[in-house]
Amino acid sequence: MALKFLAFATLAAAHKPIFDYTLAANCPICRQYGNSTIKEIYSTPGVQEGVHFQIHMGIRKGHDGQYECVLEEPGCPMTRYFLCAQHVANSTGTDIMRFMNCFNENPIVEPEDKGALVSRTHQCSTLANIEVPKVESCNTELGDQLLAEAESYFVNRFPEFSKPGPGPYGVPHVFINGVQVGPHGYARLSNYSNTMKLLCDAGLHSDVCGHEVMV
């Protein structure tokens, strides 16, 4: 019986819809989208347990070879901390979603305000049950590696947004089980109902989808 239950749980986890979300840590449009549609989706019964969240960051290299991100100083210190929080968080994506929601609820961090960035990171890590000392260790020891991996992913996944300079990053960008959300990839133009329908069609178990939440 125990093995049968474990097999069922593994199968259920494998069939969770994948919410693949690319954003920028200090992007005003991403924050607006996060504080509205994303937060409403995340608060829907069944979503936290029934969706696998994958978070990626909009990051590329500038003409000088340094990493550049939306409204960040060269080197992307906010994104570096965000990636470390994600690295320390649980594998289902729920902890980093709580971290992200906390980060979005607060005012934009001024790029040069290092103290505010550290304070916000610690506050949101604690709220999301992500160990702050591990985030700080990661920032020192693994930050460069995580930035390189994130940049490689972004420029290969979105080559149209990979060029340095003032051009757009195409964020927020969402795929649900590989299906792009929003017209021309503009996720913010897809409202809560439309996005939830994609999650339901992808197999989410929720009362919103017309069937019971799996427990």
Beta strands, then each sheet from edge to edge (+ up, - down):
strand 1: 18-23
strand 2: 52-57
strand 3: 60-61
strand 4: 67-68
strand 5: 173-176
strand 6: 179-180
sheet 1: 2+ 1+ 5- 6+
sheet 2: 3+ 4-
end
